[in-house]
Amino acid sequence: MSYAVAIVGRPNVGKSTLFNRLVGKRLALVDDTPGVTRDRRRHEAKLYDLYFDVIDTAGLETADKASLAGRMTAGTEKALEEADLVFFVIDSKAGITPDDRTFADVARRSGKPVILVANKAEARGAEGGMLEGWELGLGEPVPISAEHGLGLPDLRDAVIAALGEKRAFGEDEEEAEDDLLDQAPLIGEDIADPDAEEIPPYDPTKPMRIAVIGRPNAGKSTLINALIGEERLLTGPEAGITRDSISVEWEYAGRRLKLFDTAGMRRKAKVQEKLEVLSVQDGLRAIRFAEVVIIVFDATIPFEKQDLQLADLIVREGRAPVIAFNKWDLIDNPQETLADLREKTERLLPQVRGIQAVPVSAETGRGLDKLMQAVMSTHETWNMRISTGRLNRWLEGILAHHPPPAIAGRRLKIKYITQAKTRPPGFVLSVTRSDAFPQSYLRYLINGLRETFGIRGVPVRMVLRETDNPFAGRAKKRS
């Protein structure tokens, strides 16, 4: 049985740096600004031969419960409830502060074993601050440097001493199951046999990764909380609360899902501060690792320029997009507004014709089932595979009805079509004179594919391939 370790302490003592060191990746945003981390993040970690889950938390602060700092502290207290062991982190350079003493009592009252971690021990004069840690009554401080990886063997020994060898090393976990979510393919799968007429059926039980993106204050975190049915992510009236891309595992209709909450993305010209740049980059990374991306529009002010740019980004990345018109409970004329929004969707997003757009209210829970049905059907379309035989029978009908135009008096020839990729669907068109092939006819073929085979709401890729001419470059022989 695995166990969880919560990293707690006041702001800016290096909790996220230690989290990144234990998971072996730069997952959590790190900056000199206090209070960078706001939501708790959980991930698998390794400390030499110890394997466990580690929880990064917001800095503990004394503040009103209704304030942002108070809500962040409440999230940290929930992490203490989930944890089996606590790393209480102090700053060796700064020494013990009154807040450290207050929060040490919080950690002690949790009833969980606590290890006092004296971070930044590599700094000059840090020994005095580390020795002050004895005053907290949490046992011997373990001096480490999370940034440079120093002192980790002592931290490992402290974990074993706190939990006991049997618990620390786990019981019968030599052949642990692989995480199916991490093994799922990221980008288009190569189709082993394009000419196969039998297409393997879509697997509706396969794990899926879903990213939720949108402008600041569109309701992304509230939407995820409503979907999973608990206050997992920090929310509030303030814009830009979310900074890290936080993943939440969830099960819907018997299917394992991993939801990624992302920071609100403003127009590039407005993103100036380093911390916001890091947040946006983290959000873009979540998009690239997702399969389906839910784009949250504020239904009261939809189709801002940034909304359209985000939708275009998803299409260019080849992800499967779904639009959620959030805050539907604030709309006065829902039927009329919905008709108008769907007309604008078709007109303003022609590059992903047929994209599914669902009105939802994260506050009231309205429309969430329809949103998930749209996500599931879009994911199935994104994985669609069409046999070469069906494609070429369709192509014959297209060429008979509307053949490609003649360029400079010579008609273009299309020899065959095949599907080479899924996730998103990608096709190869064998043609003559690919350099002269008009984009308008290519769009005509893509739209025909969408209509005939129901490839709606996902990007479609089509690549032209020119077959070699065996007589090219040969001079005509005279008899």
N, C-alpha and C positions, 0 to 999 in steps of 0.2 A: 504494500500500500504506500503510495507516495504521500508527501507532506508539503505544506505550503509555508513559505517564509515571507513575512511582511517587513518591508524596510520603512521605518518611521523616524521622525525627528523634525526639528524646526526647519524653516525654509533655508535653502542655500548651504546645506552642510555636505552635499554630494550624494544624495540618495539615488538620483537617476544615473549618475556616473557609476555607482556601485552596481545598480541594476544592469546597465549595459555591459559591465565587466562580467557579471555572472551569466548572462544569457549569451555572451560572445558576439553580440551585434549592437550597432548603434540604433536601437529602436526608440529609446526615449530621448526627447529633445533635451539638450544640455546647454545652459548659458549662465553667465555670471549674474543675470538678473534674478533676484529672489522670487520664488513662487511660480517658476515656469511650469512645473507639473500641476495639473488640476484634477484630472481623472485618475483613478487607480488603474493600473495596467498589470495584467498577469501573463506570465510566460514561463516556459520550461527553462531551467537553469542547470548549470553544472559547476561544481566546485571540486576540481580534481576528480576523485572517484565517488563523489556524492551527487545524486540526481534528485532534484526537487522542483517545485513551482515557486517562483519568486514574484512578489507583488510590490510594484512601485507605487508610492502614495504621494499625495500632496503634503506640503509642509504643515505641521500642526501649528495653529495660530489661535490666540485668544481673541475672539470676535463674536459679535451677535450671530445667533443661529440663522437668522434670515439673510444675513449678508453673504456675499460671494465667498469670503474667507471662512465664514461659519459653515457654509454648505460643503466646502472643500474639507474642512476638519471632520464633518460628519461622515464623508466618504472614507477618510482614513480610519475612523473608528469602526466602520463596517469591515475594512480590511483586517483590522485586529481580530474581529470576530471570526473571519474566515481562516486566519492563520493558525498554524501549529507551533510556530516559533517566531520570535520578533528580533530583528536587528535594530537596536536603537542607536542611531548615528549621531555623533557629536562632531564639532569642528575643533580639531586639536589646536589649530592656530589661534582661534578666538577664545578657547577655554569655555568654561561652564557659564551659561547665562541664566537669568531667572526663568525664561521660557523653557530651557532644558530641564530645570528642576520641576516645573509644573507638569510637563509632558512625560517626565520619567514616572511621575505618580500615575498618569493615565495608563502607561504601558504596564506598570506593576499591577494595577487594578484589573487588567485584562485577564489575569490568572494564567497567562501563557509564559513559558520559559523565555527569558530575555537575555540577549547577548549585547553588551555595550561595545559598539564599534567606534573607535576613535579615528576618524578619517583625516586626511591631509597630514599624516604623520611624517611625511618627507620634508615638510617645511622647517626652516630654522626656528628654533624656539618652541617647537610643537610639543616637546616632552612635558613642559610644565602644564599645558592645557590638557594633555592626556592624563596626567596624574590627578588633576582636579576631578576627573571622571569618577574617582572613588567616592566622592561626596554624594553621588546620586544613589548609592546603595544598590546598584545593579550588578555588583561583582567586579571582577578585574577587567579593565578596558583592554580591548584587542586593537593595537595600533596597526593601521593599514594605510595604503594610498590607493584608492580606487582608480585614480587616473593613471598611475604608473604600474599597478598590479603588484604592489609590495604588501607583504604581511598576510597574503591569502592562505599560506599553510597554517598559520596560527588560527585564522578564522575557521578553517576546516576542522581543526582539533577542537575548537570551542563548540562547534555544532555537534560533534560526536559526544562531547562531554555533556551537553545540554539535553540531548535526546536519547543517548545510549546507542551503542553500536548497532543493535538489532534494528532499531527504528531509523537511524541515520542512513544505514546502507540499504534499507528496504528488505522486504521478505519475498523471496522467490520471484525476483524481477529480472532475471538474467535474460529472459526472452520476452521483453515487453513488446506490446503490439505497436506497429508503426502508426504514426498519425496520418490518417487518410487525407485529411485536409491539406497537409503539407506536401503529399505526394501527387495531388491532382495536377495535371498539366496546365501550364500557364498560357501558352500561346498556341496558335493553330496546330492541330495534330496532322502529321503526314498520314495520308490515306495509303495503306499498304498496297491495296489492289484496286486502282481506279476503275477497272473494267468489270469488277464484280457486280452481278445483278442483285445478289442478296445483300441487303443492307442490315447491319446489326441494329436491333431496336434501341431506342433511347432508354437509358437507365434512370428512372425517376427517384431512385434511392441514393444516387451518388452524391457525396458531399459537394457543397457549393460555397464560393466566396462572393460576398455582396458588399460593395462599397456604397456609402451614402454621402453625396456631395451636394454643394449648393453655396449660395451667397451667405454671408454672415446673418445670423438671426432668422434664417428661413425655417428653423425647427427641426434640424437634422437629429440632434441628440434626443429631443423630445419624441421624435418618431421612433427611434430605436427603443427607447424606454417603453413606449406604448406597444411595440411589437413583442418584446420579450416579457412584458408584464411586470417589470420591476424598475425601481429608480436606480439603474446601474450607472448611468452617465450623468454628469453634472449639468444642470439646466438652469435657466433663469432669464429674466428680461434683458440682461446685459448682452450686447452683441459681442461676438468673438470669444466666448467662454472656452470653447474647445481649442486646444493647441496641438496636442499629439493626435496621431491617428490611432484610436483605441479599437482593438478587436474584441468582440463579444461572441462567444459560442452559444448557439441556440439550436433547438430542434423544432421543426415545423412539419406537420403531417408525416412524421416518421423519418424526416430527412435532416441530416446534420448540416447546419449552416454556420458560417463565420461572418459576422457583420462587422464592417469597418466604419467607425465614425470618423469624420475628417474635419479639419478646421475650415471655417468659412473662407471662401476664396473671393477676394475683391479684385478689381481691375489691376493689371500689372503696374500701371503708373502710380497707383495709390499704395502699393506695397513697398514701403521704404525701410522700416525697422528690421534689423537682423532677425529678431525672434519670429516675426510674421513671415519673413522669407523662408525660414526653416520650417515653419508650420505648413506653408503652401507646398514646399518640396516634399514633406512627409505625406501630404494628401495626394500629390501626384504619384508617389510611389505606391500608395494604397490602390489607386486606380489601375495602375499597370499590373498589380497582382490579383485584381478582382476578375470575376467572370461577368457578373451582372453589376451595373452601376445604376443606382436610383438617384436621379437628379431631382432635388427638392426645390420646387418653385414656390415662392410666396404668392398664393392665389390673389392677394389684394394688390400686388404690384408685379404681375408676371411679365415674362419676356423682356426683361431688361437686357441690355447688350451683353452683360456678363453671363446671364443665363444661356444665351445662344452660343457664346464662346465656349462655355463648359460642355454643352451638348456636342458641339463640333469637335472638341478635344476627345470626348469619349469615342466618337465615330472614327477619328484618325488613329486612336490607339487600338481600334478593333474590338472594343468591349461591347457588351449587349446592354443598351440603355433602356431605362423605363423612367417616365416622368411621373412625379407625385405632386399634384397641386395641393399643397398643404394650407392650413388655416381656412378650410372650407366652411367652418362654423361661423366665420365672419362675413360670408357672402350673403347679400340680401336676395338676389334673384338667381338662384342656383341653376335652373334649367337654361335660362338665357345666357348666363355667364359661361356655362359648360360648352354650349354650342359655339360660342365665340372663341373660347380657348382652343377647342379642337380644330376650328377652321384656321386659327393662327398657327397651330402646331404643324399642320400639313403645309401651310404656305411658307413658314419661316424655317422649317427643317426639311427641305426636300431631299437632302443627302441621306436621310434615314426614313424613307417613306413608310408610313404605317406604324410608326413608333407608338407604343401603348402609353396613354396618359390617363391617370386615375385621380379623381378628386378624393382627398383624405383630410381627416382632422386628427392630428396627433393628440390634441387635448381631450377630445371626446371618444376617440377610438373608431370613428366612422370611416369606412372604406378600407380598413387595413387588410381584410381578407381578400378583397378584390385586388389590392395592390400586390399581395403575395401570389395570387393566381396569375397576374400579369407577369410577375418575375419568373414564375415557373414556365409559363408558355414561351416567354421570350428566350429563356435559356435553352429550351428544347429547339426553338428555331435556330438559335446560334450554333447548335450542334448538328444541324440538319445535314444529311448526306443523301445525294441523288445519284443514281446509277448512270453510267456513261450511255447506256442504251436509251434510257428515257430522255437524257439531255440531247442526244443527237436526233431522236425522233422529233423533239420539240424544235430543234434547229432547222430541220428540213422544212417544217411548216412555216417557220419565220422567213426563211430564204425564198420560199415559193410565194409568200404573200408580200414581202417587202425586202428585196435583195439589197445588198450594200451598193452605194453609189459608184459611178465610174469616176476615176480621177485621171485627168489629162487623157481622156479617151480610152482608158484601160480599166475594165471592171475589176474590182477587188474580189478575191476568192476566199471563202471561209471553208476550211476542210473538215474540221471537227471541233468538238468541245468536250472537256472532261473536268471533273471536280478534283482538285489536288489537295485542298485544305478544308478543314472545318474550324469553328471557333475563331473567327467568323468564317462563313462559307466563302471559299476561294476557288475560282475557275480559271482554266487555261484554254485560250481560244487559238487554234492553229490557223494562221492566215498567210496570205501573200502580201508583200509590201506593207509591213507593220508600221513603218515610219509615216505612211500616207493615210493610215486608217483614221477616219474622222471620229472625234470624241462624241459627237452627237449620235452617231450610230451605235457606239459603245454604250452610251446611256440608254438608248432604245433597247438594246439587248438585255441590259441589267434590269430595266423596268419590266421587260417581258418575263424574265426569270422570276421576279418578285410576284407578278400577277399569276403566272401559271403554277408555280410550285409553292406559293404561299410564304415566300421568304420576306416577311414583313417585319419592320421595326428593328432590324439589325444591319450592320454594315455588310456590303457585298463587294468582294474584290474580284477583278477580272484582269488577267494578264495576257498580253498578246505574245504569241510565240511564232516566229517565222521559220518555216521549214527550209532546209538547205536546198538550193537549186543545183543539181549535179552538172548543169550545163553553164552555170555562171562563170564568166571570165574566159570562156573559150571563143576564139575567133571563128567566124563562119568559114568553112573550107570551100574553096572554089573548085568546081569539077574541071 
